[in-house]
Amino acid sequence: MNRTEITESTMEASIASVASKVTYTSAGSIGFGWLLSSEAAVFFGIIGVVAGNVINWWFKRKADKREEELHKLKLQEFHASRSPH
């Protein structure tokens, strides 16, 4: 991996972490808004939960694709090293 790929991977992991925290905070907002009978808090909490989950899904999907590509490359290297020359 070159420096750009490492930086991009780190940034994506950070974004996914923040999205996860937004999801949990928004879920708490839903409960708090429900206790206070505040429709606005419940509405924005639901929006936050949906947005956080979509962002998490997007970046997890990208990470899975990267891991799959790495796995395929490692398999190719393995098979190349085992084949008789």
JOWOSUL-V386995 format. One record per residue. RES is the residue in one small letter. PHI is phi as a letter, one per 30 degrees, with the letter a starting at -180 (NA if undefined). NEAR is the number of other ideal C-beta (glycine too) atoms within 12 Angstrom. Layout:
# JOWOSUL-V386995
RES:PHI:NEAR + RES:PHI:NEAR
This chain:
# JOWOSUL-V386995
m:NA:13 + n:c:8 + r:d:9 + t:d:10 + e:d:14 + i:d:13 + t:d:13 + e:d:18 + s:d:22 + t:d:17 + m:d:17 + e:d:25 + a:d:20 + s:d:16 + i:d:22 + a:d:27 + s:d:19 + v:d:20 + a:d:27 + s:d:24 + k:d:19 + v:d:26 + t:d:27 + y:d:20 + t:d:21 + s:d:28 + a:d:25 + g:d:21 + s:d:26 + i:d:27 + g:d:18 + f:d:18 + g:d:23 + w:d:18 + l:d:13 + l:d:14 + s:h:10 + s:c:16 + e:d:13 + a:d:16 + a:d:23 + v:d:23 + f:d:17 + f:d:22 + g:d:29 + i:d:22 + i:e:21 + g:d:28 + v:d:28 + v:d:20 + a:d:21 + g:d:30 + n:d:22 + v:d:18 + i:d:26 + n:e:26 + w:d:18 + w:d:18 + f:d:27 + k:d:21 + r:d:16 + k:d:21 + a:d:22 + d:d:16 + k:d:16 + r:d:21 + e:d:15 + e:d:14 + e:d:16 + l:d:17 + h:d:14 + k:d:14 + l:d:15 + k:d:14 + l:d:14 + q:d:14 + e:d:13 + f:d:12 + h:d:12 + a:d:12 + s:d:11 + r:c:10 + s:d:9 + p:d:6 + h:c:5
